[in-house]
């Protein structure tokens, strides 16, 4: 092919196109949007009329627009990273303040830490009860005590069981029952027993937090209240 005023098969645009194609292949981190923009720009360069090339300012404006879009994307990524960092920091602060508190966990296990000590918990009922009774069983399944809380409205109700001075330290099973209806029959209701929080485990970005107690690691979703 002959050259006209230096424009032909070996023109400067073809050299730029070749460089762009090589850089496009080598740059793994380039975003999809940027790759698409570069492909369109190269196509424009390849298909323009050599005798009447496009105004350089048009290409510069397109490059500037792409640069602005990429800057906005980078800013959004930076803000997201900062947001995740703030969430993690807030979760860490919250976790540090929880250590040493009491977590009321959805379980019927009560831990008597010393002989003749006391355990506390929460009974949750959806209906009014003419009486709520809390029965305590030892490891062998023997009932060792029973506490009557009396009539209670729907909701969460705290209770404390003071163990007999002869009962040894250890784990006991708690069964809470509410009497409702005309027949006065008892039905078991949910119990949340109190445990000291020894430490807290954070999930990714503060999500999926667990509290670590003497009975194991507990999801925060199973904690009724802190006290």
C-alpha positions as a Markdown table, in Angstrom:
| # | Residue | x | y | z |
|---|---|---|---|---|
| 1 | Unk | 0.0 | 0.0 | 0.0 |
| 2 | Unk | 1.3 | 3.4 | -0.9 |
| 3 | Unk | 1.7 | 6.2 | 1.6 |
| 4 | Unk | 0.0 | 9.5 | 1.3 |
| 5 | Unk | 1.6 | 12.3 | 3.3 |
| 6 | Unk | 3.0 | 9.7 | 5.7 |
| 7 | Unk | -0.3 | 8.1 | 6.4 |
| 8 | Unk | -0.7 | 4.5 | 5.5 |
| 9 | Unk | -0.1 | 0.9 | 6.8 |
| 10 | Unk | 2.8 | 2.1 | 9.1 |
| 11 | Unk | 1.1 | 5.3 | 10.4 |
| 12 | Unk | 1.5 | 6.4 | 14.0 |
| 13 | Unk | -2.1 | 5.5 | 14.9 |
| 14 | Unk | -1.3 | 1.9 | 14.0 |
| 15 | Unk | 1.7 | 1.9 | 16.3 |
| 16 | Unk | -0.5 | 3.3 | 19.1 |
| 17 | Unk | -3.1 | 0.6 | 18.4 |
| 18 | Unk | -0.5 | -2.1 | 18.6 |
| 19 | Unk | 0.8 | -0.7 | 21.9 |
| 20 | Unk | -2.7 | -0.4 | 23.3 |
| 21 | Unk | -3.5 | -4.0 | 22.3 |
| 22 | Unk | -0.3 | -5.2 | 24.1 |
| 23 | Unk | -1.0 | -3.2 | 27.2 |
| 24 | Unk | -4.6 | -4.3 | 27.2 |
| 25 | Unk | -3.4 | -8.0 | 27.2 |
| 26 | Unk | -0.8 | -7.4 | 30.0 |
| 27 | Unk | -2.9 | -5.3 | 32.4 |
| 28 | Unk | -4.8 | -7.8 | 34.5 |
| 29 | Unk | -6.1 | -5.3 | 37.0 |
| 30 | Unk | -7.9 | -3.1 | 34.5 |
| 31 | Unk | -11.6 | -2.8 | 35.2 |
| 32 | Unk | -14.2 | -4.1 | 32.7 |
| 33 | Unk | -15.5 | -0.6 | 32.1 |
| 34 | Unk | -12.0 | 0.7 | 31.3 |
| 35 | Unk | -11.3 | -2.2 | 29.0 |
| 36 | Unk | -14.5 | -1.5 | 27.1 |
| 37 | Unk | -13.6 | 2.1 | 26.8 |
| 38 | Unk | -10.2 | 1.3 | 25.5 |
| 39 | Unk | -11.7 | -1.1 | 22.9 |
| 40 | Unk | -14.1 | 1.6 | 21.7 |
| 41 | Unk | -11.3 | 4.2 | 21.5 |
| 42 | Unk | -9.1 | 1.8 | 19.6 |
| 43 | Unk | -11.9 | 1.0 | 17.2 |
| 44 | Unk | -12.4 | 4.7 | 16.6 |
| 45 | Unk | -8.7 | 5.1 | 15.8 |
| 46 | Unk | -8.7 | 2.1 | 13.5 |
| 47 | Unk | -11.8 | 3.1 | 11.5 |
| 48 | Unk | -11.3 | 6.8 | 11.1 |
| 49 | Unk | -10.6 | 8.3 | 7.7 |
| 50 | Unk | -6.8 | 8.7 | 7.4 |
| 51 | Unk | -7.3 | 11.8 | 5.2 |
| 52 | Unk | -9.6 | 13.4 | 7.7 |
| 53 | Unk | -8.7 | 12.2 | 11.2 |
| 54 | Unk | -10.8 | 13.0 | 14.2 |
| 55 | Unk | -10.0 | 16.1 | 16.3 |
| 56 | Unk | -7.4 | 15.2 | 19.0 |
| 57 | Unk | -9.4 | 17.2 | 21.5 |
| 58 | Unk | -12.3 | 14.8 | 21.1 |
| 59 | Unk | -10.1 | 11.9 | 22.2 |
| 60 | Unk | -8.7 | 13.9 | 25.0 |
| 61 | Unk | -12.2 | 14.7 | 26.2 |
| 62 | Unk | -13.1 | 11.0 | 26.1 |
| 63 | Unk | -9.9 | 10.2 | 28.1 |
| 64 | Unk | -10.7 | 12.8 | 30.6 |
| 65 | Unk | -14.3 | 11.5 | 31.0 |
| 66 | Unk | -13.0 | 8.0 | 31.5 |
| 67 | Unk | -10.5 | 9.2 | 34.0 |
| 68 | Unk | -13.3 | 11.0 | 36.0 |
| 69 | Unk | -15.4 | 7.9 | 35.9 |
| 70 | Unk | -12.5 | 5.7 | 37.1 |
| 71 | Unk | -11.7 | 8.2 | 39.9 |
| 72 | Unk | -15.4 | 8.1 | 41.1 |
| 73 | Unk | -15.2 | 4.2 | 41.1 |
| 74 | Unk | -12.0 | 4.3 | 43.1 |
| 75 | Unk | -13.5 | 6.8 | 45.5 |
| 76 | Unk | -16.5 | 4.5 | 46.0 |
| 77 | Unk | -14.2 | 1.6 | 46.6 |
| 78 | Unk | -12.2 | 3.6 | 49.1 |
| 79 | Unk | -15.4 | 4.7 | 50.9 |
| 80 | Unk | -16.6 | 1.1 | 51.1 |
| 81 | Unk | -13.3 | 0.1 | 52.6 |
| 82 | Unk | -13.5 | 2.9 | 55.1 |
| 83 | Unk | -17.1 | 2.0 | 56.0 |
| 84 | Unk | -16.2 | -1.7 | 56.6 |
| 85 | Unk | -13.3 | -0.5 | 58.8 |
| 86 | Unk | -15.5 | 1.7 | 60.8 |
| 87 | Unk | -18.1 | -1.1 | 61.2 |
| 88 | Unk | -15.3 | -3.4 | 62.4 |
| 89 | Unk | -14.0 | -0.8 | 64.8 |
| 90 | Unk | -17.4 | -0.1 | 66.3 |
| 91 | Unk | -18.0 | -3.8 | 66.7 |
| 92 | Unk | -14.6 | -4.2 | 68.4 |
| 93 | Unk | -15.5 | -1.3 | 70.8 |
| 94 | Unk | -18.9 | -2.9 | 71.5 |
| 95 | Unk | -17.3 | -6.3 | 72.1 |
| 96 | Unk | -14.8 | -4.9 | 74.6 |
| 97 | Unk | -17.6 | -3.3 | 76.6 |
| 98 | Unk | -19.5 | -6.6 | 76.7 |
| 99 | Unk | -16.7 | -8.5 | 78.5 |
| 100 | Unk | -17.6 | -9.1 | 82.1 |
| 101 | Unk | -21.3 | -8.5 | 81.6 |
| 102 | Unk | -24.1 | -11.1 | 82.0 |
| 103 | Unk | -25.5 | -12.6 | 78.8 |
| 104 | Unk | -29.0 | -14.2 | 79.1 |
| 105 | Unk | -28.8 | -17.2 | 76.7 |
| 106 | Unk | -31.6 | -19.3 | 75.3 |
| 107 | Unk | -30.8 | -22.5 | 77.3 |
| 108 | Unk | -32.2 | -24.5 | 80.2 |
| 109 | Unk | -28.7 | -25.1 | 81.6 |
| 110 | Unk | -28.0 | -23.2 | 84.9 |
| 111 | Unk | -24.5 | -23.1 | 86.3 |
| 112 | Unk | -24.1 | -23.0 | 90.0 |
| 113 | Unk | -20.6 | -21.6 | 90.5 |
| 114 | Unk | -20.4 | -22.4 | 94.3 |
| 115 | Unk | -22.2 | -24.5 | 96.8 |
| 116 | Unk | -25.3 | -22.8 | 98.1 |
| 117 | Unk | -25.0 | -20.0 | 95.5 |
| 118 | Unk | -27.6 | -18.5 | 93.2 |
| 119 | Unk | -28.4 | -18.5 | 89.5 |
| 120 | Unk | -30.4 | -15.9 | 87.6 |
| 121 | Unk | -32.4 | -16.1 | 84.4 |
| 122 | Unk | -35.3 | -14.8 | 82.3 |
| 123 | Unk | -38.7 | -16.6 | 81.6 |
| 124 | Unk | -40.4 | -15.5 | 78.5 |
| 125 | Unk | -44.2 | -16.1 | 77.9 |
| 126 | Unk | -46.5 | -15.0 | 75.1 |
| 127 | Unk | -49.7 | -15.1 | 77.2 |
| 128 | Unk | -50.8 | -14.1 | 80.6 |
| 129 | Unk | -50.2 | -16.8 | 83.2 |
| 130 | Unk | -52.0 | -17.3 | 86.5 |
| 131 | Unk | -48.7 | -18.8 | 87.7 |
| 132 | Unk | -45.2 | -19.4 | 86.5 |
| 133 | Unk | -43.2 | -22.1 | 88.2 |
| 134 | Unk | -39.5 | -22.8 | 87.8 |
| 135 | Unk | -38.3 | -26.4 | 88.5 |
| 136 | Unk | -34.7 | -27.2 | 89.1 |
| 137 | Unk | -33.2 | -30.7 | 88.4 |
| 138 | Unk | -29.7 | -32.0 | 89.1 |
| 139 | Unk | -27.5 | -34.0 | 86.8 |
| 140 | Unk | -29.2 | -37.2 | 87.7 |
| 141 | Unk | -32.6 | -35.8 | 86.8 |
| 142 | Unk | -33.8 | -35.4 | 90.4 |
| 143 | Unk | -35.9 | -32.4 | 91.2 |
| 144 | Unk | -34.0 | -30.5 | 93.9 |
| 145 | Unk | -36.2 | -27.3 | 94.1 |
| 146 | Unk | -39.1 | -25.4 | 92.7 |
| 147 | Unk | -39.8 | -21.7 | 92.7 |
| 148 | Unk | -43.2 | -20.1 | 92.1 |
| 149 | Unk | -43.2 | -16.6 | 90.4 |
| 150 | Unk | -47.0 | -16.1 | 90.8 |
| 151 | Unk | -49.2 | -14.5 | 88.2 |
| 152 | Unk | -47.4 | -12.8 | 85.3 |
| 153 | Unk | -48.5 | -10.8 | 82.2 |
| 154 | Unk | -47.1 | -11.7 | 78.7 |
| 155 | Unk | -43.4 | -10.7 | 78.3 |
| 156 | Unk | -40.0 | -11.4 | 79.8 |
| 157 | Unk | -39.6 | -11.9 | 83.6 |
| 158 | Unk | -36.4 | -12.1 | 85.5 |
| 159 | Unk | -36.0 | -14.6 | 88.3 |
| 160 | Unk | -33.3 | -15.7 | 90.8 |
| 161 | Unk | -32.9 | -19.2 | 92.2 |
| 162 | Unk | -31.2 | -19.3 | 95.6 |
| 163 | Unk | -29.8 | -22.8 | 96.0 |
| 164 | Unk | -30.0 | -24.7 | 99.2 |
| 165 | Unk | -26.6 | -24.5 | 101.0 |
| 166 | Unk | -26.3 | -28.3 | 100.7 |
| 167 | Unk | -26.4 | -28.3 | 96.9 |
| 168 | Unk | -23.0 | -28.6 | 95.3 |
| 169 | Unk | -21.7 | -26.4 | 92.5 |
| 170 | Unk | -22.3 | -27.7 | 89.0 |
| 171 | Unk | -24.8 | -27.6 | 86.2 |
| 172 | Unk | -28.5 | -27.9 | 86.8 |
| 173 | Unk | -31.4 | -28.1 | 84.4 |
| 174 | Unk | -34.1 | -25.4 | 84.6 |
| 175 | Unk | -37.7 | -26.0 | 83.4 |
| 176 | Unk | -40.1 | -23.1 | 83.4 |
| 177 | Unk | -43.8 | -23.7 | 83.0 |
| 178 | Unk | -46.7 | -21.2 | 82.8 |
| 179 | Unk | -50.3 | -22.0 | 83.9 |
| 180 | Unk | -52.9 | -20.5 | 81.6 |
| 181 | Unk | -56.5 | -21.3 | 80.5 |
| 182 | Unk | -59.5 | -22.5 | 82.4 |
| 183 | Unk | -58.0 | -25.9 | 83.2 |
| 184 | Unk | -55.0 | -24.3 | 84.9 |
| 185 | Unk | -52.6 | -26.7 | 83.2 |
| 186 | Unk | -48.9 | -25.9 | 82.9 |
| 187 | Unk | -47.0 | -25.6 | 79.6 |
| 188 | Unk | -43.3 | -25.2 | 79.3 |
| 189 | Unk | -42.0 | -21.8 | 78.2 |
| 190 | Unk | -38.6 | -20.5 | 77.1 |
| 191 | Unk | -35.9 | -19.8 | 79.6 |
| 192 | Unk | -32.8 | -17.6 | 79.2 |
| 193 | Unk | -30.1 | -18.3 | 81.8 |
| 194 | Unk | -27.4 | -15.8 | 82.8 |
| 195 | Unk | -23.7 | -16.4 | 82.2 |
| 196 | Unk | -20.6 | -14.2 | 82.5 |
| 197 | Unk | -19.1 | -13.1 | 79.2 |
| 198 | Unk | -15.4 | -14.1 | 79.2 |
| 199 | Unk | -14.6 | -12.9 | 75.7 |
| 200 | Unk | -16.2 | -12.0 | 72.4 |
| 201 | Unk | -15.4 | -13.4 | 69.0 |
| 202 | Unk | -16.0 | -11.0 | 66.0 |
| 203 | Unk | -17.2 | -12.2 | 62.6 |
| 204 | Unk | -16.2 | -10.7 | 59.3 |
| 205 | Unk | -16.7 | -6.9 | 59.4 |
| 206 | Unk | -18.3 | -7.3 | 62.8 |
| 207 | Unk | -21.1 | -9.5 | 61.5 |
| 208 | Unk | -21.7 | -12.9 | 63.2 |
| 209 | Unk | -20.5 | -11.9 | 66.7 |
| 210 | Unk | -20.3 | -14.6 | 69.3 |
| 211 | Unk | -20.0 | -14.3 | 73.1 |
| 212 | Unk | -17.8 | -16.9 | 74.9 |
| 213 | Unk | -19.1 | -18.2 | 78.2 |
| 214 | Unk | -18.3 | -21.1 | 80.5 |
| 215 | Unk | -20.8 | -23.2 | 78.6 |
| 216 | Unk | -19.3 | -22.4 | 75.2 |
| 217 | Unk | -19.5 | -19.9 | 72.3 |
| 218 | Unk | -23.0 | -18.4 | 71.8 |
| 219 | Unk | -24.4 | -16.5 | 68.8 |
| 220 | Unk | -25.6 | -13.1 | 69.7 |
| 221 | Unk | -28.9 | -14.0 | 68.0 |
| 222 | Unk | -29.5 | -16.5 | 71.0 |
| 223 | Unk | -28.8 | -13.8 | 73.6 |
| 224 | Unk | -32.0 | -12.3 | 75.0 |
| 225 | Unk | -30.5 | -9.5 | 76.9 |
| 226 | Unk | -27.3 | -8.2 | 78.5 |
| 227 | Unk | -27.0 | -7.2 | 82.1 |
